[in-house]
Amino acid sequence: MDIDTTIADHFPAAPQEVLDELQAMLRVYDIDAQELFFKWESYSLKMGPDNVKLDFDTVQNFKKDVQEQLEKELKGKAKLAQNPAVQRVVRPGQGAGDSFALFDGMLPSTPARGGLKRKPLITETPRAKNTRMDMPSTPGTPFSSLKNSLESTTPFKTHVPVNETLEILNPHIPAPSLPTPNPSSERVSFLFNMELKNFSYRPMYQKLAEASSTQDDRIDEFSAIIQEHYNLPDSAFGDPTIASADEVVAVGRIVSDSLAGKFNPQSILLESSRMTGAGSRIPLKLDSIRSFAFFPGQIIAVKGVNSGAGFFSVSEVLEPPKLPPASSSTEDLALHNEKLADGPLSIWLASGPFTTHDNLDFSALTDLTTSAAEKKPDVVILCGPFIDSTHPLISSGDFDTPNPDGTLDDLFRHEISRRLAQIPSTTTVLLLPSLRDACSRHLSFPQAPLPKKPLELPQHVKCLPNPSMFSLNELSFAISTNDILFHLAREEISRNPTVPNPQARLAGHILNQRSFYPLFPPPDRESLPMGLRETGASLDIPHIRLADVVGVTPDVLVLPSALAAGAKVVEGTVVVNPGQVRKSRGPGTWAEMCVVAGKTDEEGDERRGHSVWERARVEVKRI
């Protein structure tokens, strides 16, 4: 196997008969343990948490699902090989009712002039008719099939149990009693730690020269960071493509030798910058490296020799230094602690979609806002999509608006803004968009905030860009709604990784690479599993530096993902994946977080780390 790991590492709680069956699947389907684990994650997401107990019967069903997927892939490849001229790439906004194949044939394929079109940089989103749109469909997929499929799904209200706690980080910290005795907006000081105006760029105006220069600059910056951290002279660095008997340090970007094949240890190339190696590439020989975890786009520093055999033999991988931890003066910490005299800081985290795919009643959002109005948490952080452009009723135009000639903005105002107004003004509400938000003016990542005034959002709601770095009191937060965890899980390869937990290791890449999206190129949407193709990255490379993690290592890193929800401590940072409030099948998840006041040294005046990983309790709950 390409990846030196075992089934037991990925399925530690599985009984022996299940492990034997999984091991047999590796041999039958010629895949490695990590790829099988990712298929299991996708299968769990598709079936819902109620149907994925790891027993022998479930593994048999899982085996059938893997078999069906592989057969579909083989049939598709054979069909394209026989008639390559009929291959067609469906792109969102071009009249495809199911642009990302989320519903596997449930939606009609509409012509290019039908349905709703989204255009960047417009003041109002496209209009929808107040009655069902009569849209033509291709033979065999009549519009009635959509209705029948939707009516047969499980309504949101029947998803049980509700508010069941699935996971707790730091359970020894007592859960807060909400509402606090004296809820007030003064308990929270909000500070945005990025240049908001920089996100107002014009999307879809990329220039190849700018994109190349942006990528190249990161390599040179990391080279300077490595040199300073390891105190290396200039003579220690060299061009890895030049044969030499001397050992040199080479800094570059990990790339694959082919865009078509699967990324593996034999296909790893190192691409140098134009300054150090004229942008040339050379294969890496990793036989001497016992442990590694690589992915395309990762910037690494390696020590080794090019003996003239056409490859660079690596003897050591030099890990880049981490950003300094977030810290505050003892005086500031004391002031923030005074604000929490009535109880710990309470923060709710939830990520869309907020309604099931059979309706637009937004029951999940109603439950969240009603509960927030009752319990009055200090902060509610909501991540998009809010009006999901891939929702079958939105993409087909089969929805009602308050006005006969209403737009998607009207739908947002009626369904989203109206519910957010129920949350009391003592609660700070933060909104981050998703690339799937139909009311967003930006279709690429990094992404500008949702327009607050046109959407008539309440005064206490703050609209933030995607990604964002900000502070709540002394706590440093970093959030991105682009599903980098799932994308990295598809591309990463590892050998005896020092961090065995996959999600913790993937989150660690974000911190080590100092980027919310270090993967490049992003995975092709067509390569993603059925049901998850809408999670494409849509990168705007000339502006990708807006997605850098700058300044300090955040205390809390929030990464909503299609992978299993959870909370972990990664290198001193609390990493939270609240999951999705709505899933295609079964209930979704959200996260409730509380942070108790920190200890301060009244006699000292030096800066102190926040140690949030010791003070934060995180509960992942079902909704």
N, C-alpha and C positions, 0 to 999 in steps of 0.2 A: 504493500500500500504506500501511496505517496506520503501519507501523514502517519507518523509513528505514534499512534495512540491506540487505545483499546476500547471495546464496547463498554466495559465496566466503568471506565472513566466518565463516560457520558451518561450512563444509566446506572448510577451507583445503588439505587434502591430496588432495582429489578430482581425478581427471583431467578434462579438458575435456569429454569425451563424457558423463561423469556429471553435471557441472555443467549442461550443456545440457538433459539429461533432467529434472533437478531444477527448472530454470528453467521448463520446459514445464509441470511439475506445478503451479507457482504460478498460471499462467494458466488451466489447465484447471479446477482446483479452487477458484480464487478465494481463496487463502490467502496469508499473508505468509511471508517467509523464516524468521522466528523460530518461527512455529507449525509450519512444516514440519520445522524442526530438532527441536522437542519430539516430533512424531510419530515422527521417526527414533529419538530416544532411547527412546521407548516400544516401538518395533518391535525395537530392539536388545536391550532387556530381555526381551522376549517370546521372541525366537529364540535367545538365548544368544550369548556372545562368539565361539563357534566358527563361527557362520553369518552374521556381519554384516560381512564384508570389503567395503569400499566400492568395488565394481566395477560394471560395467554390468549384469551378470546379477542381482546383489543389488538394485540400484535398480529393476529391472523387477518383482521380487517385492515390493519395498516399495511400488511404485506400485499393484500389485494389492491389497495389504493396505489402503492408504489408501482405494482405491475401495470396497472391501467395507465399511469402517467408515462411510464417508459414506452408502452405500446403506442400511445398517442404521439410521442416524440418521434418514434421510428417511422410511423405512418406519415407524419408531416414531412420528415426529411425525404422519405421515398417519393412522396408526391411532388415536392419541389425539384427533386433530381430529375423526375420524368418530364416536368413541364415548368422550368424555372421562369418562364415569361409571365406566368400568372401570379407570381408572388407580389403581394401588395401590403404595404405598411400602412396601418390605420393610425392616424394621429388625432388627438383630441381637438375638437373644434372644427372638424371637417365632416360633420354629419354622421358620425358613427355613434349609434345609440349605446354601444358597449365598447367604448374606445379601448379599454384596458382588459377586456375579456374577464371582467370580474364575475359575471353571472353565467359564463360558460354556455352561451347560446340562448339565454333567456330573453335577451333584448333583440328587437328588430334591427337590421342593418339599414339605416336610412341613407338616402342619396345625399350628395354633397351640399345640395341647396336646401335640404330639409332640416328641421330641428333648430336648436339654438346655437348661435355662434357667439364666441367670446372674442372680443378684440381688445388689445392692450391700450391703456391710456385713453379710456373713454369716460365720460362723466356719468353715464348711466349704463347699467348692464342691460342685456337684451330683454325685450318684452316677451311675456308668456300669455297665451290666451287664457281666459277665465274658464273655458271648457276644454275638454280633451282635444288635443290636436290630432287630426286625421292624417297620419304620416304614412306614406307608402313603405312597404317592407319587401325584403327579398322573398322569393318563394320558399315555403316551408317554415317561415317564422312570422306568422301573422301577429298583429298587435294584440289580439286576444290572448295569445300565449303568454305575453307579459303579465296581463291581468290575472290569468289563471295561476301563474307561478307565484305572483305576489300574494294572492288570496290564500294560497296553501301554506305560507310560511307562518311561523309561530309569532303571535303578537307580542310586543314588548312587555305588556302587563303580565303575561303568563310566565315570564322568565323568573324562576325562583331558585334558591332563596335570594332575598335582597339584603344588601349591606352585610353579607357574610365576610368576615375577615379571612383573607387568604394567606397573608404573610405579615409579620411584624419585625421591624428592625429595632433593636434595643428595647425589648419588651419590659425590661426592668424599670424603664422610665414610665411613671403613671400617665394614663391618658388624661387629657385636660377635660375639665367640666365646663361645657359651653351652654349658654353664653357666659362670658366673664362677668363679674359683678358690675363693672362700669365700662362697657364696650365703648371705644372711642377711636377715631381715626388718628389721634395723636399718639397711639401706641406704636404706630408704624411710621418710620421715616423712609421714603422711597427716593433712590438716586439712580438715574440711568447712567451707565458707565461706558457708553459708546457715542459716536458722533451720529446723531439721528439724521442730519441733513444728507449724509453720504449715501443713505439708502434710497434717495429720490433720484436715482440714475435712470436713464432710458434703457429699458430692457430690449433684448434682441437686436442690439447694435454692436455685436462683437467684431473686433478686428483681429486677424490672426497674429499680427505682430504684437499687439497688446497682450493677447492671451499667452503667447510664448514667453514674453518678457516677464509676465506675472509668475508663471511657473518657474522660470529660471531664477528669479530673485530669491525664491524660497530656499533653493539649494545653496546659494551663496550665503544667505543669512544663517542657515544651519551650520555651514562650514565655519563661520566666524564664532558661533556659539560653542561648537565642539572644540575649536582651538583654544578659546578662553577657558573653558571648563577643565580640559585636560592639560592646560599649560603646554601646548605643543608649539614648536618653532615652525616657521613657514616651510622649512626644508622637509618637515615630516609629511607634508601633503604632496600628492602627485597625481598624474593622469593615469587611471587604471588601464587604459587601452595601450599604453607604451610598455613594451617589454623591458624588464630591468631585474637585476639580481637583488636589488635593495628592496626592503619592505617599506611600503608607503601606506599612508592613510588616504582613503578615497571617500568622498562624500557625493552622494547622488540619489536619484529617485529610482525606486523599484518599478520595473516595467516587465511586461510579458513579451516573450518572443513572437507571440501570435495573438491577434485579437479574436480569432475564431476558436482556438483550442482552450481547454481547461487550464487554469493557472496551476502550476505544480513546481516543485523544487528544481526540476530539470529545465524549466522554461524561464527562470529568473534572470533578468538582465539588469545591469546598473547603468543608468543614464546620467552622465556628468553634465555640469553646467557648461555654457558656452565659454566662460572665463577659464575654467580649469581643464576642460577636455573637448572643447568645441562641440558639446552636445552629443558626443559619440556614446555608443553603447557597447557593453561587453558582458558575456555570460559570467555568472558567479558560480564558483565551485564551493559547496558548503559541506564537504565531507568531514572537515575538522570541527564543525560547529555542532555541538551536542543539542543546543536548545535555540529555537528561534520561532518567531511569529511574524510573517510578512504578508503584505497585500499590495496590489498595484497602487502607485502614487505615494507610497511611504518613503520618506526621506531618511536615509540611514548613513552612518559612518562605519566603514569597515577597514580593518588593517589586514594586509596581505601582500602577495607577490604575483606579478604577471611574468611568468617564466618564458613567455613566447609561444605557449601552446594554444593560444586562442581563447583563454579564459583567465579570470582573476581568482586565484586561490585564496579564500578568506581564512584567516587564522583567528580573528577576533572581531566581534561586533561591538562598537563603542556606543553605549546608550546615551542619548542626549539628556542634558540636565533638565529637571522640571522647573517650571515657573515657581517663584517663591510663594509660599502659602499666604492667603489673605490674613491681614493683621490689623489691629487698631491700637491706639494708645489706651492706657488704663483709664484715663479720664473719659474718653469716649465710651469705653465699655461700661463704665459706671453710670453714665447718663442713659445708655440704652437699657441697662438693667433696671433703672428706676421706672422706665415705662412699663415694665413687665411685673410690677408689684402685685397686680391682681391675678396673675397667672401666666403660663408660658405663651409664646407666640404661636398662634394656630394658622396653618397654611393648608389650603385645599388645592389639589392638583387634578385636573381632568383634561382629557384630550378627545376630540371628536373622531368620527361622526357622532352626533347627538340624537340620532333617530334611526330606527330600523329601516331596512330598504323596502318595506311594504307600505310605508306611510310617511307623512311629513308632520306628525303631531308633536314631535320633539318631547316625548314623554320623559326621556332621560334628563334632558336639560331642565324640564319642569321639576323633576324630583330634586335635582341639585340646587336650583335656585330657591325652591320652597324650604329645603333643609337649611340653606344658608341664611334665609330670612329669619328662621326660627333660632338657629344656634349662633349666628353672628360671628363667624370666624374673622380673624384679623385680615387675612388675605385670601383671595380666590384667584387662582391662575388657570385660565381656560385656553387651551390650544385648539386650533382649527383641525379639520374643516368644520365650519358652521353651516353654511349652505354648500353642501358637497356637490361639486360639478359632476362627479361620477355616479351620484344617486340615480337609480333608474327613472324615477319620476321627474327629476330635474333635467337629466339628459334627453328625455323624450318630450319634455314640455307639458307633461300631464299633471299640472298642479294649479291651484287657485291662488289668487292674490286678493287683498282687500279691495283693490280697484279693478274694474274690468280690463283696463289697459295697463295693469301694474307690471313692474319689472322685478328682477331678482333682488334689487335693493329694497323694494317694497316688501318683498317676502322676508328679507332679513330684519327690517324694521318691525314687522308684525310678529315674527316668530322668535327672534333672538333679542333685539333691543327691549322689547316689551317685557320679556322674562327677566332680563338683567336688571331692569328697573325695580324689580321686587327685592333685590338684595339691598339691605340698608346702607346708607352713605357712610356708616362707621366702618364698613368693610372696603378695603382697597381691592378693586377688581382689575386684573391684568389680562389683556387679550393678545394672543399671538396668532398670526395667520398661518394657513397651510397652503401648499402649492395647489391643493384641490379646492380652495375657496373660490366659489363662483363670483363673489363680490370683491375679490382682491384685484387691484389694478396692476399688480406685478405677477407675471407668469414664470418667473425664474428665481433661482436662489443665488445669492441672498435676496430677501424679499422685504419690500417696504411695508409699513403698518397698514392695517385696515383704515379706511377714511372715516374718522369719527363723526364729523359733522354731517355728511350726507346720509350716514346710517343712523343718525339721531340716537347715539349711544348716551347713557346717563353721564353726568358730570364726574362721578367717582370712578368711572371706567377709564383706564389708560390703555391706549393701543400701542403695542410695541412691535418692532420689526422681527423678522425671523432670519438669523438667530438674534438673541439678546443677551447682554450681560448687565446686571443691575444689582443694587444692594437694597436689602430690607433690614433696616437698622444696621448692625455691623455685618450681617450675613451677606456673603457674595454669592449670587445666583448666576447660572449660565443655562440657557434653554435653546434648543433647536427642534423644530417640528419636522425637518427633513429626516426620514427614517434611516440614519446612517448605521444604526446597529444591524438592521436587517441586511442592508447592502454589504456591510463589511462581513457579515456572517456568510454571505454567498461567495466572497472572494478571498478571504483570508486562508492561508495555509500555515501549518505549525508543525514543529517537531519537539516533543518533550517540553511544552511551554511551561514557563515558570509560574504562570497563573493558570491553573487547570480549568477554572470556571469560564466557559466561553463568553458569557455576557460581561463578566467583570473584565476579562481580557480585552474585549472589544471596546468597552468604555475607557480602558486605560490607553488605548491608541489615541483617543481624542485628546487626552491630557498630554501624552508624550509628544504628539505631533503638533500640539498647540493650534488645532484647527477643528471646527465643528464638522467639516467634511474633508478629511485628508485623502479619501479614495479618489483615484483618477487613473483611467477614465471610469465613470460610474457604470454600473451594470446596464446592459441593454434591456429595455423593458420587455422585449420578446423573450429574454432568457429567464425572466422571473416566473415563479409558479402561477398557475391559474388562480385568480382571486387576489393577487398582490401586485399586478402590473401597474396599478395606478400610483405606486410609490416611486416612480422615476425621479431622478435627482434634478433635472432641468437646470444645470449649472450655467451661470454667467461667469465665465472664467476671468475676463478682465477685472471683474469686481469681486472675485472670490476671496480676496484678502479681507473683505468685510466680515467674513466668517472665521477670522483668526481668533483664537483665545489669547487675549493680550493682558499684560499687567501682572496678574496673579493667578494662581491655581484656585478655581472657585471652591467655595465651601460646599455648594450643592450644584449638581449637574443633572438637569432634567432632560431626558431623551425619550419622548413618546415613541413607541415602536410597535410593530405588529408581532414582535417576539413576546414571549410570556412576560407579563407584568411582574415587577419585583423591585426591591430596594437593596443596595449593597454598598459597602464601604470599599472604595478603590483608591489606594494610595492617599488616604486621608480625606478623600472627597466622598460625600454621600451622593451616590448615583441612583436616581429614581426613574423608573419606567412605569408611568401610571397605566399603561395599556390604552385601550380604546373603550370609550363609554358604550359604544355599540359595535357588535361584531355581526358578521353575516349569519352565524348560527350561534345561539346561546347568548347569555348575558355578557356585558363588558365589565370593565374595572375602572377604578379611580384610586387616588391616594390621599390620605389625610396625614399631615405632618405637624408635629409640635416641637418647638425648640425651647428648652428651659434656659433661664438666665445663666450666664457664665460666671466663673469665679474671677475676681479682680484682686490685684495686689495694690492696696491703697497707698503703700509707702513708695512704690516704684513709679517711674514715669516712662519706662521703656514700652515699646510696642509688643503686643502679645498676640499669638495666634488664637483663632477662634475655637478650635477643637470642636467643630459642630458635630463631627462623627460620634463624639461622646455624649452630646447634649440633645441629639435629635431622635425622636421616636417617629417612625414611619409605618403606617398601616396601609396595606393594599387591600381594598375592599371590592366586593362584587356589587354591581348595580343592575 
